[in-house]
Amino acid sequence: MTPARGFAAFPPQRAGARFATSWWGRSWLQAMEDTSLDHVLLRKGRTYAKTGRLGPITVSPGRLAAVAGSEYDVVVRVEQLTDAAWERFLDQVAAKAGHIAALLDRDMPHDLVEAADDAAVPLLPAVGDLEPECSCPDWGHPCQHAAALCYQASWLLDADPFVLLLLRGRGERDLIEALQQRQAPVREPAGVPAARAYAAGTPPLPEPPPYDVVYSPPVFPPAPGVDVAALAVLAASAAARSREVLRRGRLPELSEYQDRVRLAAEHVLDLEPDAGLEAAVQAWRYGGADGLDVLERAWTPPRQDLARARALLEAGWEGEGAPPVESRRNRWTLGALQLRYGRDGRWYPFTRRGEQWWPAGPPERDPSALLT
């Protein structure tokens, strides 16, 4: 029987509701938006997705479907993976216990997607991979109804990455059963010849400890010449970083200054008054190392990125004419608001505080979403 999942229609959303908060949900939307040739239709699709006029959504292998306004049949097709590709994907999942735990926890680890890509298994769609169809008379690719379906699908992907795997061809139950069969213990005869043991290569490492263990801060007794409070902060930081290593597989290297900002952002520290450091801490809280980089460094993005952002800004502006933009490299100033484009492909908002531009909120891929 072909696996399929049905989801109730989304009710009307507030005007400022966001799409795709997970990184894989944002990748899904980027594939759709980068394919579109009409940013006005994308804007209409975002509005339509929030009105509650799109009916229940059905997800099945290679197919996303709904009814728009009780009259138009909307379908978005995705290429399914071959059986050989699924075998390679299952090999990557089974190779690391953390991958299985993350999927069951409704998370899609970066390193799993990267490992799948290395094995020629494209999990996330790229430009042109989403094929929209709609019975409405609009010739847009996608039309506003198909765009709305993709935007609402990003909410489903945020909540459950198995929706993406189902679109690629396999349901959750089939995947779990296949992984359980791969993990079945293999009984070896007693005693192994030395030549065979050496030929087998290095055995796999034992499974890592769970990363969801509740951290219990150690109690450090007072000692001469030792800052006990600072030592407790360092211990908590080391525990948090270790948990992230177990969860994600690796962490980016940080400079001494970046690590100082990270510590100040993630832990309550008594710092000497320093407006520059305060801004850096706020930038880290909104965007991590990428947020700190966009605060401190200007750079020249590719022209196509800036052209696309300008089109989104004009299409997303509600009212008579978009505000004038003073653009300089990756920094666009719109009156009392400045948008800065980061190397991670997101726009960061800044507002004036005295003579300094101050980080003002989390980033968005669509700069028009920051105008409110």
SERO-4910 file (N, C-alpha, C, O; in steps of 0.05 Angstrom, whole numbers):
BEGIN
 pado doro    nc1    nc2    nc3   cac1   cac2   cac3    cc1    cc2    cc3    oc1    oc2    oc3
  Met    A     17    -24      0      0      0      0     18     25      0     37     26     15
  Thr    A     11     44    -17     27     69    -19     23     86      6      0     92     13
  Pro    A     45     93     20     41    109     45     33    137     37     42    149     18
  Ala    A     15    148     54      6    176     50     -2    187     77    -11    172     94
  Arg    A      1    213     80     -7    226    105    -24    250     99    -18    265     80
  Gly    A    -45    253    115    -62    276    111    -59    296    134    -56    287    157
  Phe    A    -60    321    129    -58    342    149    -81    362    146    -89    370    124
  Ala    A    -93    369    169   -115    387    169   -107    414    158    -84    422    159
  Ala    A   -127    429    147   -121    455    136   -111    474    158   -121    473    181
  Phe    A    -93    491    151    -83    510    171   -103    533    174   -114    543    154
  Pro    A   -109    541    198   -128    564    202   -115    590    194    -90    591    190
  Pro    A   -130    611    192   -118    638    186    -96    645    206   -100    640    230
  Gln    A    -75    656    196    -51    663    213    -51    693    217    -62    708    201
  Arg    A    -36    702    237    -32    730    241    -14    741    219      0    726    206
  Ala    A    -16    767    215     -1    780    193     29    775    194     41    772    173
  Gly    A     40    774    218     69    771    220     79    743    223    102    738    230
  Ala    A     61    723    218     69    695    221     93    688    203     93    697    180
  Arg    A    112    673    213    136    667    197    133    639    184    119    621    195
  Phe    A    147    635    162    148    609    149    176    597    155    195    612    158
  Ala    A    177    571    157    202    556    158    222    567    178    238    585    172
  Thr    A    221    557    203    241    564    223    264    544    224    285    551    235
  Ser    A    260    520    213    282    501    213    300    506    188    291    517    168
  Trp    A    325    497    189    343    502    167    334    486    142    338    495    120
  Trp    A    323    461    147    315    446    123    289    457    111    284    455     87
  Gly    A    272    469    129    248    482    118    255    506    102    242    512     81
  Arg    A    275    522    110    284    545     95    297    536     68    293    550     48
  Ser    A    311    514     68    322    504     43    300    496     24    302    501     -1
  Trp    A    278    484     34    255    478     17    244    503      4    239    503    -20
  Leu    A    240    524     20    229    549      9    248    562    -10    240    574    -30
  Gln    A    274    561     -5    293    573    -22    293    560    -50    296    574    -70
  Ala    A    290    533    -51    288    520    -77    264    529    -92    266    532   -117
  Met    A    241    534    -79    218    543    -93    221    573   -101    214    580   -124
  Glu    A    231    590    -83    234    618    -89    254    623   -111    251    641   -128
  Asp    A    276    608   -110    297    613   -131    288    604   -158    298    613   -178
  Thr    A    268    586   -160    258    577   -185    238    597   -197    235    600   -221
  Ser    A    224    612   -179    203    630   -188    215    653   -204    237    663   -198
  Leu    A    200    662   -224    207    685   -241    190    709   -235    193    730   -248
  Asp    A    171    706   -216    152    728   -211    150    731   -180    136    716   -167
  His    A    164    751   -170    164    755   -141    138    766   -131    131    764   -107
  Val    A    122    779   -148     96    788   -140     78    764   -134     63    765   -114
  Leu    A     79    743   -150     64    719   -145     73    705   -119     57    694   -104
  Leu    A     99    707   -113    108    696    -87     96    711    -64     88    699    -44
  Arg    A     95    737    -67     83    753    -45     54    746    -42     44    743    -19
  Lys    A     39    742    -64     11    734    -63      9    706    -50    -10    701    -35
  Gly    A     28    689    -57     27    662    -45     31    662    -15     18    648     -1
  Arg    A     49    680     -5     53    682     24     27    692     37     20    682     58
  Thr    A     15    712     25    -10    722     36    -32    701     36    -47    697     55
  Tyr    A    -34    687     13    -55    666     10    -51    644     31    -70    633     42
  Ala    A    -25    637     36    -20    615     55    -29    622     83    -35    604     99
  Lys    A    -31    648     90    -38    656    117    -68    661    120    -78    666    142
  Thr    A    -84    659     97   -112    666     98   -130    643    108   -153    647    115
  Gly    A   -119    618    107   -135    595    115   -153    585     93   -171    569     98
  Arg    A   -149    594     67   -166    585     45   -155    561     31   -168    550     13
  Leu    A   -132    551     39   -121    527     28   -131    503     44   -130    503     68
  Gly    A   -141    483     30   -154    460     43   -134    441     56   -110    448     57
  Pro    A   -143    418     66   -125    398     78   -103    390     58   -107    390     34
  Ile    A    -80    384     69    -57    376     53    -52    346     54    -52    334     76
  Thr    A    -47    334     31    -41    306     29    -12    303     20     -4    314     -1
  Val    A      4    288     35     32    283     28     35    253     21     28    236     37
  Ser    A     45    248     -3     50    220    -11     76    220    -27     87    241    -34
  Pro    A     87    197    -33    113    196    -47    113    212    -73     97    207    -91
  Gly    A    130    232    -74    133    248    -98    111    269   -103    110    281   -124
  Arg    A     92    272    -83     69    289    -89     59    303    -64     55    291    -43
  Leu    A     54    329    -67     42    346    -46     17    358    -58     19    370    -79
  Ala    A     -6    355    -45    -31    363    -58    -50    376    -39    -50    370    -15
  Ala    A    -67    394    -49    -87    408    -34   -107    420    -53   -103    420    -77
  Val    A   -129    431    -42   -149    445    -58   -149    474    -49   -151    479    -25
  Ala    A   -147    493    -67   -146    521    -61   -173    534    -66   -184    532    -88
  Gly    A   -184    546    -45   -210    561    -48   -233    543    -57   -252    553    -69
  Ser    A   -232    517    -51   -253    498    -58   -258    496    -88   -279    486    -96
  Glu    A   -238    505   -105   -243    503   -134   -219    495   -150   -222    485   -172
  Tyr    A   -194    500   -140   -171    494   -156   -155    471   -143   -149    471   -119
  Asp    A   -148    451   -159   -131    429   -150   -102    438   -153    -93    445   -175
  Val    A    -87    436   -131    -59    445   -130    -42    421   -124    -47    406   -104
  Val    A    -21    417   -140     -2    394   -135     27    405   -139     32    421   -157
  Val    A     45    396   -121     73    402   -124     87    375   -124     85    359   -105
  Arg    A    102    369   -146    115    343   -149    144    345   -142    157    365   -148
  Val    A    155    323   -130    183    321   -123    193    294   -133    179    274   -130
  Glu    A    216    294   -144    227    269   -155    233    249   -131    245    257   -111
  Gln    A    224    224   -134    230    204   -114    258    192   -117    269    192   -139
  Leu    A    269    183    -95    295    171    -95    292    142   -106    271    129   -102
  Thr    A    312    132   -119    313    105   -128    318     86   -105    327     95    -84
  Asp    A    313     60   -109    318     40    -88    348     40    -81    355     38    -57
  Ala    A    366     43   -101    394     44    -95    402     68    -78    418     67    -60
  Ala    A    389     91    -84    394    115    -69    385    112    -40    398    121    -21
  Trp    A    362     99    -36    352     94     -9    371     76      7    376     81     30
  Glu    A    382     56     -7    402     39      7    426     55     16    436     51     38
  Arg    A    436     73     -1    458     90      7    451    108     30    467    113     48
  Phe    A    427    119     29    418    137     51    416    121     77    425    131     98
  Leu    A    404     97     77    402     81    101    430     74    112    433     73    137
  Asp    A    449     70     95    476     65    104    487     89    120    500     85    140
  Gln    A    481    113    110    491    137    124    477    141    151    490    148    170
  Val    A    451    135    152    436    138    177    446    117    197    451    124    221
  Ala    A    449     93    189    457     71    207    485     74    216    493     62    236
  Ala    A    502     89    201    530     91    208    534    107    234    556    106    246
  Lys    A    515    122    242    518    139    266    492    138    283    471    146    273
  Ala    A    495    129    307    471    126    324    457    153    328    432    153    331
  Gly    A    472    175    329    460    201    334    440    209    311    422    224    316
  His    A    445    199    287    427    205    265    399    194    270    379    208    266
  Ile    A    398    169    279    372    156    284    358    171    306    334    177    304
  Ala    A    372    177    328    360    191    350    350    219    342    329    227    351
  Ala    A    365    233    325    357    259    316    332    258    299    314    274    303
  Leu    A    330    239    281    306    236    264    282    230    281    260    241    277
  Leu    A    285    212    301    262    205    318    254    229    335    232    230    344
  Asp    A    273    247    340    268    271    356    258    294    337    256    317    346
  Arg    A    252    287    312    242    306    292    262    328    286    256    351    285
  Asp    A    287    319    283    309    337    275    323    326    251    324    302    247
  Met    A    333    344    234    348    335    210    377    346    213    381    369    206
  Pro    A    396    330    222    423    340    226    436    348    200    433    336    179
  His    A    452    370    202    467    380    179    485    358    168    486    353    144
  Asp    A    499    345    186    519    326    177    507    301    163    519    289    147
  Leu    A    482    295    170    468    273    156    462    281    127    466    265    109
  Val    A    452    305    123    446    314     96    472    316     80    472    309     56
  Glu    A    494    326     93    519    328     79    530    300     71    540    296     49
  Ala    A    527    281     90    536    253     84    519    241     61    530    227     44
  Ala    A    493    247     62    476    237     40    484    249     13    484    235     -7
  Asp    A    490    275     13    499    288    -12    524    275    -22    528    271    -46
  Asp    A    543    269     -3    568    256    -11    563    229    -24    578    220    -41
  Ala    A    541    216    -15    533    190    -27    515    192    -51    502    173    -59
  Ala    A    513    217    -62    496    222    -85    466    217    -79    452    206    -96
  Val    A    457    225    -55    429    222    -47    419    250    -40    424    259    -18
  Pro    A    406    264    -59    396    291    -53    370    291    -37    349    286    -48
  Leu    A    372    297    -11    348    298      5    333    324      1    309    324     -3
  Leu    A    347    347      3    334    373      0    332    380    -29    351    375    -45
  Pro    A    310    392    -37    307    399    -65    325    423    -72    331    440    -55
  Ala    A    333    424    -97    349    446   -108    331    462   -127    308    456   -131
  Val    A    344    482   -140    329    499   -159    318    481   -182    334    467   -194
  Gly    A    292    483   -187    280    468   -209    270    440   -201    258    426   -217
  Asp    A    275    432   -175    267    405   -167    237    404   -160    225    382   -161
  Leu    A    225    426   -153    196    427   -146    180    434   -171    184    455   -183
  Glu    A    162    416   -179    145    420   -203    117    426   -195    102    408   -188
  Pro    A    108    452   -196     81    459   -188     61    455   -210     67    459   -234
  Glu    A     37    447   -203     14    445   -222    -11    456   -208    -15    452   -184
  Cys    A    -27    470   -223    -52    481   -212    -73    484   -234    -66    490   -257
  Ser    A    -98    479   -227   -119    481   -247   -129    509   -251   -148    513   -266
  Cys    A   -117    529   -237   -125    556   -241   -115    567   -267    -97    555   -279
  Pro    A   -126    589   -277   -117    600   -304    -91    614   -303    -81    623   -324
  Asp    A    -78    617   -280    -53    632   -278    -30    616   -290    -28    592   -285
  Trp    A    -13    629   -306     10    615   -319     35    617   -302     56    609   -311
  Gly    A     34    629   -278     58    632   -262     70    605   -255     57    585   -254
  His    A     96    605   -250    111    581   -243    128    586   -219    152    593   -222
  Pro    A    117    583   -195     90    573   -189     69    596   -188     76    619   -186
  Cys    A     44    588   -190     22    607   -186     20    613   -156     33    600   -140
  Gln    A      2    631   -149      0    638   -121    -10    615   -104     -3    612    -80
  His    A    -27    597   -116    -38    574   -101    -16    553    -95    -13    543    -73
  Ala    A      1    547   -116     23    528   -112     44    540    -93     55    525    -77
  Ala    A     49    566    -96     68    578    -77     58    577    -49     73    571    -30
  Ala    A     32    582    -45     20    580    -18     22    552     -7     28    548     17
  Leu    A     18    532    -24     21    504    -15     50    498     -6     54    485     14
  Cys    A     70    509    -20     98    505    -13    104    519     14    118    509     31
  Tyr    A     93    543     17     97    558     42     85    543     66     98    541     87
  Gln    A     61    533     63     49    518     84     64    492     89     66    483    112
  Ala    A     74    479     68     89    455     71    114    459     89    123    441    102
  Ser    A    125    484     88    148    489    105    142    486    135    159    478    151
  Trp    A    116    492    142    108    488    170    107    458    176    115    450    198
  Leu    A     98    442    157     98    413    162    126    402    164    131    385    181
  Leu    A    145    412    148    172    403    149    185    411    175    201    395    186
  Asp    A    179    435    185    190    444    210    183    424    233    200    417    249
  Ala    A    158    415    233    148    398    254    158    369    251    161    355    271
  Asp    A    163    360    227    170    332    223    185    328    197    174    329    175
  Pro    A    212    324    198    228    320    174    220    294    159    228    291    136
  Phe    A    205    276    172    197    252    158    177    259    135    174    243    117
  Val    A    165    283    136    149    292    114    166    294     89    158    286     67
  Leu    A    190    305     92    208    307     69    216    280     58    217    275     34
  Leu    A    222    261     77    230    234     68    207    220     54    211    205     36
  Leu    A    182    225     64    159    213     50    156    225     22    150    209      3
  Leu    A    160    250     18    159    262     -9    180    249    -27    176    247    -51
  Arg    A    203    242    -15    224    229    -30    219    200    -36    233    187    -51
  Gly    A    197    189    -23    189    162    -30    186    141     -8    175    120    -14
  Arg    A    194    147     16    192    126     38    178    138     62    184    161     71
  Gly    A    159    123     74    145    132     98    161    126    123    181    111    122
  Glu    A    153    138    145    168    134    170    169    105    179    190     96    187
  Arg    A    147     91    177    147     63    187    166     46    170    180     29    181
  Asp    A    166     49    144    184     34    127    213     39    133    229     21    134
  Leu    A    219     65    138    247     72    144    256     60    171    278     50    173
  Ile    A    239     62    191    246     52    217    250     22    216    269     11    228
  Glu    A    232      7    202    236    -22    199    261    -29    185    275    -48    193
  Ala    A    268    -14    164    293    -19    149    317    -14    166    337    -29    165
  Leu    A    316      7    183    339     13    200    342     -8    222    364    -16    230
  Gln    A    319    -18    233    320    -39    253    332    -65    242    347    -78    256
  Gln    A    326    -71    217    338    -95    205    368    -92    202    383   -111    205
  Arg    A    377    -68    196    406    -64    193    420    -65    219    444    -72    220
  Gln    A    406    -59    241    419    -60    267    416    -87    281    425    -90    304
  Ala    A    405   -107    267    402   -133    279    430   -145    285    447   -144    267
  Pro    A    434   -156    309    461   -167    315    469   -190    298    452   -207    291
  Val    A    494   -191    290    505   -213    274    522   -231    293    541   -221    305
  Arg    A    515   -256    294    530   -275    312    555   -285    297    554   -296    275
  Glu    A    578   -281    310    603   -290    299    611   -316    314    606   -319    337
  Pro    A    624   -334    300    633   -359    313    655   -352    333    669   -331    331
  Ala    A    657   -369    353    678   -364    374    705   -365    361    712   -384    347
  Gly    A    721   -345    367    748   -344    356    750   -335    328    734   -344    311
  Val    A    768   -316    322    771   -305    295    800   -307    288    817   -297    303
  Pro    A    807   -318    265    836   -319    257    847   -291    255    834   -272    248
  Ala    A    873   -289    262    886   -262    263    886   -249    235    881   -225    234
  Ala    A    890   -264    214    890   -252    187    863   -240    180    862   -219    168
  Arg    A    842   -254    189    815   -243    183    810   -218    200    797   -199    190
  Ala    A    819   -218    225    815   -195    242    829   -170    231    818   -149    231
  Tyr    A    854   -174    222    869   -151    211    857   -142    185    857   -118    179
  Ala    A    846   -160    169    834   -153    144    808   -137    147    800   -122    129
  Ala    A    795   -141    170    770   -127    175    774    -97    180    755    -82    178
  Gly    A    798    -88    186    803    -60    190    796    -52    218    790    -68    236
  Thr    A    796    -26    223    791    -15    249    761    -18    256    744     -9    240
  Pro    A    754    -30    278    726    -33    286    713     -5    292    728     13    299
  Pro    A    687     -3    290    674     22    296    676     29    326    678     11    343
  Leu    A    676     55    331    677     64    359    650     58    372    630     55    359
  Pro    A    650     55    398    625     51    413    607     75    409    616     97    402
  Glu    A    581     71    414    562     93    411    568    115    431    576    110    453
  Pro    A    565    140    422    570    163    440    550    163    462    527    153    459
  Pro    A    556    176    484    537    178    506    514    196    498    517    212    479
  Pro    A    491    195    510    468    212    503    474    241    508    488    248    527
  Tyr    A    464    259    490    470    287    493    448    302    508    450    326    513
  Asp    A    427    288    516    405    301    530    407    297    560    387    301    574
  Val    A    430    290    571    433    287    599    432    314    612    444    333    603
  Val    A    417    317    634    414    342    648    441    350    661    453    334    675
  Tyr    A    449    374    655    475    383    666    472    390    695    455    405    703
  Ser    A    490    378    712    491    384    740    517    400    746    538    388    745
  Pro    A    514    425    752    538    441    756    554    431    780    543    426    801
  Pro    A    581    429    777    597    420    799    600    443    820    597    466    813
  Val    A    605    435    844    610    454    866    640    456    871    652    437    879
  Phe    A    650    480    866    679    484    870    684    498    897    674    520    901
  Pro    A    699    486    914    705    499    940    723    523    936    740    522    918
  Pro    A    721    543    952    739    566    950    768    557    952    775    540    968
  Ala    A    784    570    936    813    564    936    828    590    931    819    606    914
  Pro    A    850    594    943    866    619    939    875    621    910    886    602    899
  Gly    A    871    644    898    880    649    871    862    638    850    869    639    826
  Val    A    839    627    857    821    615    837    794    630    837    782    633    858
  Asp    A    785    639    814    759    652    810    738    629    807    734    619    785
  Val    A    725    622    829    707    599    829    683    604    810    675    586    796
  Ala    A    673    629    809    650    635    791    658    632    762    643    621    746
  Ala    A    682    642    755    691    639    727    695    610    720    689    601    697
  Leu    A    705    594    739    709    565    734    683    551    729    681    533    713
  Ala    A    662    559    744    635    547    740    624    554    712    612    537    700
  Val    A    629    578    703    620    586    676    634    570    655    621    560    636
  Leu    A    660    566    658    675    551    639    666    521    638    665    509    617
  Ala    A    660    510    662    650    483    663    623    480    648    619    461    633
  Ala    A    605    499    653    579    499    640    582    502    610    568    489    594
  Ser    A    601    520    601    605    524    573    616    498    560    608    491    538
  Ala    A    635    485    573    647    461    562    626    439    559    626    424    540
  Ala    A    608    437    579    587    417    578    568    423    554    560    404    540
  Ala    A    561    448    550    543    456    528    556    450    501    543    440    483
  Arg    A    582    457    499    596    453    473    598    423    468    596    414    445
  Ser    A    603    407    488    605    378    485    579    366    475    578    349    458
  Arg    A    557    377    487    531    367    478    526    373    449    515    357    434
  Glu    A    534    397    440    531    405    412    548    388    394    540    381    371
  Val    A    572    381    403    589    363    386    575    336    383    576    325    361
  Leu    A    564    325    404    550    300    402    526    302    383    519    284    368
  Arg    A    512    325    384    488    328    369    494    333    339    481    321    322
  Arg    A    514    350    333    519    359    306    544    346    293    547    348    269
  Gly    A    560    333    309    584    319    298    608    337    298    630    326    302
  Arg    A    606    363    295    629    381    296    619    409    300    595    415    295
  Leu    A    637    426    309    630    454    313    651    471    299    674    463    297
  Pro    A    644    495    290    664    512    277    684    522    297    678    526    320
  Glu    A    709    526    287    730    536    305    725    566    310    717    580    291
  Leu    A    730    575    334    726    602    341    752    615    349    770    602    361
  Ser    A    755    641    343    778    655    353    775    661    382    753    657    393
  Glu    A    796    671    395    794    678    423    773    699    428    758    698    448
  Tyr    A    771    719    410    751    740    413    723    729    409    705    735    425
  Gln    A    719    712    389    693    700    384    684    684    408    660    684    415
  Asp    A    702    669    420    695    652    442    688    669    467    671    662    482
  Arg    A    702    692    469    695    710    491    667    721    488    652    722    507
  Val    A    660    729    463    633    739    458    613    717    463    592    722    474
  Arg    A    619    692    454    600    670    458    595    665    488    572    662    496
  Leu    A    616    665    504    613    661    533    595    683    545    578    677    561
  Ala    A    600    708    537    584    730    548    555    728    539    537    735    554
  Ala    A    550    718    514    523    716    504    508    693    516    484    695    521
  Glu    A    521    671    522    508    646    531    507    644    562    492    627    572
  His    A    523    660    576    524    658    605    523    687    616    532    706    604
  Val    A    512    689    640    510    715    653    537    721    665    546    709    684
  Leu    A    550    742    653    577    749    662    577    779    670    562    795    659
  Asp    A    592    786    690    596    813    699    618    825    682    642    821    688
  Leu    A    610    840    661    630    852    643    633    882    648    614    895    656
  Glu    A    657    892    644    661    920    645    645    934    623    642    923    601
  Pro    A    634    958    629    618    972    608    634    976    582    656    987    583
  Asp    A    624    966    560    637    967    534    615    964    513    605    943    508
  Ala    A    609    987    500    587    987    481    592    968    458    574    955    448
  Gly    A    618    967    449    625    949    427    620    920    434    609    905    418
  Leu    A    628    912    458    624    885    467    594    879    471    585    857    465
  Glu    A    579    898    481    550    894    485    537    889    458    520    871    456
  Ala    A    544    904    438    533    900    411    540    873    400    524    859    388
  Ala    A    566    865    405    575    839    395    560    816    408    552    796    395
  Val    A    555    819    434    539    798    449    511    796    438    501    774    435
  Gln    A    499    819    433    471    819    423    471    807    395    452    791    388
  Ala    A    491    813    378    492    801    352    495    771    353    483    757    337
  Trp    A    511    761    372    515    732    375    489    719    383    482    697    373
  Arg    A    474    732    401    449    720    410    428    717    387    412    699    387
  Tyr    A    430    736    367    411    734    345    421    715    323    405    703    310
  Gly    A    447    714    319    456    698    296    482    683    299    493    673    280
  Gly    A    492    680    324    516    665    329    540    678    315    542    702    313
  Ala    A    559    661    305    583    672    292    576    687    267    590    707    261
  Asp    A    555    679    253    547    694    229    536    722    236    542    741    222
  Gly    A    521    723    258    511    749    267    534    768    275    532    792    270
  Leu    A    554    757    288    577    773    296    593    783    272    602    806    271
  Asp    A    596    765    252    610    773    228    596    796    213    610    814    204
  Val    A    570    795    211    555    815    197    555    842    212    552    863    200
  Leu    A    559    841    238    561    865    254    588    879    248    588    904    246
  Glu    A    609    864    246    636    876    246    649    878    219    668    893    216
  Arg    A    639    864    199    652    864    173    633    870    150    611    859    148
  Ala    A    641    888    132    627    893    107    639    877     85    664    872     85
  Trp    A    623    867     66    633    852     44    615    856     20    593    868     22
  Thr    A    624    848     -3    609    852    -28    596    826    -37    610    808    -46
  Pro    A    570    823    -34    556    798    -42    555    796    -72    559    815    -86
  Pro    A    548    772    -82    544    768   -111    521    786   -121    502    790   -106
  Arg    A    523    795   -146    502    813   -156    475    800   -157    455    813   -152
  Gln    A    474    774   -164    448    761   -166    434    759   -139    410    761   -137
  Asp    A    450    757   -117    438    757    -90    425    784    -84    403    785    -73
  Leu    A    439    805    -91    428    832    -85    404    838   -103    385    851    -94
  Ala    A    405    829   -128    382    834   -146    357    820   -136    335    830   -137
  Arg    A    361    795   -128    339    780   -117    327    793    -92    303    794    -88
  Ala    A    345    803    -74    336    815    -50    321    841    -55    301    847    -42
  Arg    A    330    856    -75    316    881    -82    288    875    -93    269    889    -87
  Ala    A    286    854   -109    260    847   -120    241    838    -97    218    845    -97
  Leu    A    252    822    -78    235    814    -55    227    838    -38    204    839    -28
  Leu    A    245    857    -35    239    881    -19    217    897    -32    198    907    -19
  Glu    A    218    900    -58    197    916    -72    171    901    -73    149    913    -70
  Ala    A    172    874    -77    147    858    -78    134    856    -50    110    855    -48
  Gly    A    150    856    -29    139    853     -2    130    878     11    117    878     32
  Trp    A    136    902     -2    128    927     11     98    932      6     88    930    -16
  Glu    A     84    937     28     55    942     27     50    972     29     57    985     49
  Gly    A     38    984      9     32   1012      9     42   1025    -17     48   1011    -36
  Glu    A     43   1051    -17     50   1066    -41     80   1069    -43     92   1086    -30
  Gly    A     92   1052    -58    121   1055    -64    138   1046    -41    133   1053    -18
  Ala    A    159   1031    -47    178   1022    -26    195   1046    -18    199   1065    -34
  Pro    A    205   1046      7    222   1069     16    248   1069      1    257   1048     -8
  Pro    A    260   1093     -1    286   1095    -15    308   1079      1    308   1079     25
  Val    A    325   1066    -14    346   1049     -3    373   1061     -9    380   1066    -32
  Glu    A    389   1066     12    416   1074      9    434   1049     12    438   1039     34
  Ser    A    444   1039    -10    458   1014    -10    488   1018    -12    498   1034    -28
  Arg    A    502   1003      5    531   1004      4    541    976     11    541    967     34
  Arg    A    550    962    -10    560    934     -7    537    917      5    516    915     -8
  Asn    A    541    905     28    520    887     39    503    902     60    488    889     74
  Arg    A    504    928     60    489    944     80    470    963     66    478    981     51
  Trp    A    444    958     71    423    974     59    409    990     81    399    978    100
  Thr    A    409   1016     78    397   1033     98    370   1044     88    369   1056     67
  Leu    A    349   1041    104    322   1051     98    313   1068    121    299   1059    139
  Gly    A    322   1093    122    315   1111    144    328   1102    169    353   1100    171
  Ala    A    311   1096    189    322   1088    216    328   1058    217    335   1048    239
  Leu    A    325   1044    195    330   1015    195    352   1009    175    353   1020    153
  Gln    A    370    991    183    391    982    165    390    952    164    388    938    184
  Leu    A    391    941    139    392    912    134    419    905    125    430    917    107
  Arg    A    431    884    137    457    875    130    456    846    120    445    829    134
  Tyr    A    467    841     97    467    814     85    491    798     95    514    806     92
  Gly    A    485    775    107    506    758    118    516    738     98    503    732     78
  Arg    A    539    727    104    550    706     86    534    680     88    538    662     71
  Asp    A    516    678    107    499    655    110    473    658     93    456    640     94
  Gly    A    471    680     77    448    683     59    424    695     73    401    693     63
  Arg    A    427    707     97    404    719    111    409    749    116    432    758    117
  Trp    A    387    763    119    388    792    124    384    797    154    365    787    166
  Tyr    A    402    814    165    401    820    194    392    849    198    402    867    184
  Pro    A    372    854    215    362    881    220    379    896    241    388    884    261
  Phe    A    384    922    236    398    939    255    382    965    258    370    975    238
  Thr    A    382    977    282    370   1003    287    391   1021    300    411   1012    311
  Arg    A    385   1047    299    403   1067    310    402   1067    341    380   1066    353
  Arg    A    425   1068    353    427   1073    382    450   1093    385    473   1086    386
  Gly    A    442   1119    386    463   1139    386    476   1141    359    463   1144    339
  Glu    A    502   1139    359    518   1140    334    523   1112    323    537   1109    303
  Gln    A    513   1091    336    520   1064    329    495   1049    318    473   1052    328
  Trp    A    500   1031    298    479   1013    289    479    989    308    500    977    313
  Trp    A    455    982    318    453    961    339    436    938    329    415    942    316
  Pro    A    445    913    333    429    889    325    401    891    336    397    895    360
  Ala    A    380    887    319    353    892    327    335    868    326    311    870    333
  Gly    A    344    845    318    326    822    316    339    799    301    361    802    290
  Pro    A    325    776    300    335    753    286    335    757    256    319    774    246
  Pro    A    351    744    240    353    748    212    330    734    196    317    717    207
  Glu    A    327    743    171    307    731    153    320    728    125    338    744    118
  Arg    A    312    708    110    322    706     82    307    727     64    319    736     45
  Asp    A    283    733     71    268    753     56    271    780     70    260    783     92
  Pro    A    285    800     58    288    825     72    262    840     77    261    856     96
  Ser    A    242    836     60    216    850     65    203    841     90    187    856    101
  Ala    A    210    817    101    198    808    126    208    825    150    196    824    171
  Leu    A    230    840    146    241    856    168    230    884    168    237    899    187
  Leu    A    215    892    148    206    920    147    185    926    168    181    949    175
  Thr    A    172    905    180    153    910    201    165    909    228    151    913    248
***
